[in-house]
Amino acid sequence: MLNCKDAAPNQNIETPNHLPELLSLMRGSFTSEIQSQVDTTYFNISLHMYPIWQDRGNFLYVEQALNSRQDQPYRQRIYEVTQLNDSIYSSAIYTIENDSLWIGKWKTPKDFDMLSDIMVTKKEGCEVLLKRQKSNYFKGETGNKTCESVLYGASYATSEVEILEDKIISWDRGFDDKDEHIWGAKKSGYIFNKID
């Protein structure tokens, strides 16, 4: 008689794929306007994330700016979202060469077909690892001191992210080599409510 522990594993078991769900939650336009009205230590910031390079994988163009200065974003990135296992997803981050040429192009994402791979650079160690907590809820962070940053004299940066159906909560901070807080919100993350 075949012992259960000797039985061959079921080859038909598939890894759950919640990548479309995650990408759908990340896609869109967001604003921290409500939070800035409740707590004036937070700025009113716009966040736009839209799919690009759809024939190459799961990439999003990301643009952040003060809501009053959307023509002068302070952050432009490309995120590459991949599935690592049945519940963990990676959001790798790329910088863009001559990023000022792409301001506002989230409105016309097909324009990024003209942006070649050699014009982007991966920020090694800065990927955010997201775990699916439940339906329409992912939560994650960067590795421990893995993301180098020299902004305002920092040594490394951290990101803590929660992605929900109606909002994204993002807490980006920079620390020096003595682990002293240098930049970023002090109390908690920015709450970006989905508006589109």
C-alpha positions in Angstrom: 0.0 0.0 0.0 1.3 3.4 -1.0 2.2 5.6 2.0 0.9 9.1 1.8 4.3 10.5 2.4 5.7 8.5 -0.5 3.2 9.8 -2.9 4.4 12.1 -5.7 3.5 15.7 -5.2 0.6 17.0 -7.3 2.2 18.5 -10.3 -1.0 20.4 -11.1 -0.9 22.8 -8.1 -0.5 26.3 -9.5 1.0 29.3 -7.7 -1.7 31.8 -7.1 -1.2 34.8 -9.4 -2.4 38.1 -7.8 -0.1 40.2 -10.0 -3.1 41.6 -12.0 -4.8 42.5 -8.8 -1.6 44.3 -7.5 -1.1 46.2 -10.8 -4.7 47.3 -10.8 -4.4 48.7 -7.3 -1.1 50.5 -8.2 -2.4 52.0 -11.5 -3.9 55.5 -11.5 -3.7 59.0 -10.1 -3.5 59.7 -6.4 -3.3 62.8 -4.1 -2.4 63.4 -0.5 -4.7 66.5 -0.4 -7.0 65.2 2.3 -4.1 64.4 4.6 -2.4 67.8 4.0 -5.7 69.5 5.1 -5.9 67.5 8.3 -2.2 67.8 9.1 -0.3 70.7 7.7 3.1 69.0 8.3 2.2 67.0 5.2 2.4 68.5 1.7 -0.4 68.2 -0.9 1.4 65.8 -3.4 0.2 64.2 -6.6 1.2 60.7 -7.6 0.7 59.2 -11.0 1.4 55.6 -11.9 0.6 54.2 -15.3 1.6 51.1 -17.3 4.2 51.3 -20.0 6.2 48.8 -22.1 3.3 46.4 -21.9 5.0 44.0 -24.4 8.1 43.8 -22.1 6.6 42.9 -18.8 4.8 44.7 -15.9 6.3 48.3 -15.8 4.8 51.5 -14.4 5.9 55.0 -15.0 5.7 56.9 -11.7 5.7 60.7 -11.2 5.4 62.6 -8.0 5.1 66.4 -7.5 3.7 69.0 -5.3 0.1 69.3 -6.5 0.6 73.0 -7.2 3.7 72.3 -9.3 2.9 69.2 -11.4 5.0 70.5 -14.2 8.0 70.3 -11.9 8.0 66.8 -10.4 10.6 65.9 -7.8 10.5 62.2 -8.5 10.2 60.3 -11.8 10.8 56.5 -11.7 9.9 53.3 -13.5 8.7 50.4 -11.4 9.0 46.8 -12.5 6.5 44.5 -10.7 7.2 40.8 -10.6 5.9 37.8 -8.6 8.5 36.0 -6.5 6.4 33.3 -5.0 2.8 32.6 -4.0 2.4 35.7 -1.9 5.5 37.9 -2.3 5.9 40.5 -5.1 8.8 42.7 -5.9 8.6 46.3 -7.1 12.1 47.2 -8.5 12.9 50.8 -9.1 14.7 52.4 -12.1 15.8 56.0 -12.6 15.4 57.6 -16.0 18.1 59.4 -18.0 17.1 63.0 -19.0 13.9 62.5 -17.0 12.7 66.1 -17.7 11.9 64.9 -21.2 9.2 62.6 -19.8 7.3 65.0 -17.5 3.6 64.5 -17.8 3.9 61.6 -20.2 1.8 59.5 -17.8 -1.0 60.9 -19.8 0.4 59.4 -23.0 2.1 56.1 -21.8 2.6 54.9 -25.4 5.3 57.6 -25.7 7.5 55.4 -23.5 7.9 53.0 -26.4 10.6 55.5 -27.5 12.5 55.1 -24.2 15.1 52.4 -24.5 16.5 50.0 -21.8 19.9 51.7 -21.9 18.3 55.0 -20.7 17.1 53.5 -17.4 19.2 52.4 -14.4 18.1 50.0 -11.7 18.5 51.2 -8.2 20.0 48.1 -6.7 18.8 47.2 -3.2 15.9 49.6 -3.4 13.2 47.2 -4.5 10.1 47.0 -2.2 9.0 43.5 -1.4 5.3 43.3 -1.0 3.3 40.6 0.7 -0.4 40.0 -0.1 -2.2 40.3 3.2 -5.7 39.7 1.8 -7.8 40.6 -1.1 -6.9 44.1 -2.4 -4.3 44.7 0.3 -0.5 44.4 -0.1 2.1 45.6 2.4 5.9 45.7 2.2 9.2 47.5 2.6 12.8 47.8 1.4 15.5 45.7 2.8 17.5 46.6 5.9 19.9 49.4 4.9 20.1 48.0 1.4 19.0 51.1 -0.5 21.8 53.7 -0.8 20.9 57.4 -0.8 23.0 60.5 -0.6 20.1 62.9 -0.7 20.6 65.7 1.9 23.6 63.9 3.3 21.8 60.6 3.9 23.5 57.2 3.8 20.5 55.0 3.0 16.8 55.2 2.4 13.9 53.1 3.4 10.4 52.7 2.0 7.4 51.2 3.7 4.3 50.8 1.5 0.7 49.7 1.9 -1.4 49.3 -1.2 -5.2 49.2 -0.8 -8.2 49.4 -3.0 -8.7 53.2 -2.5 -5.3 54.4 -1.5 -1.6 53.9 -1.2 0.3 54.7 2.0 4.0 55.4 1.4 6.6 56.3 4.0 10.0 57.2 2.4 12.8 58.2 4.7 16.5 58.9 4.6 19.0 58.1 7.4 22.7 58.9 7.9 25.4 56.4 8.8 24.5 56.8 12.5 20.8 55.9 11.7 19.7 59.4 12.4 16.6 60.5 10.4 17.6 63.0 7.7 14.6 63.4 5.4 11.1 62.2 4.9 7.9 62.4 7.0 8.6 62.0 10.7 5.3 60.6 12.1 4.0 58.2 9.5 3.6 57.7 5.8 1.9 59.8 3.2 -1.7 58.8 2.4 -2.4 59.0 -1.3 -6.1 58.7 -2.0 -7.0 57.3 -5.4 -8.8 59.9 -7.6 -8.7 58.1 -11.0 
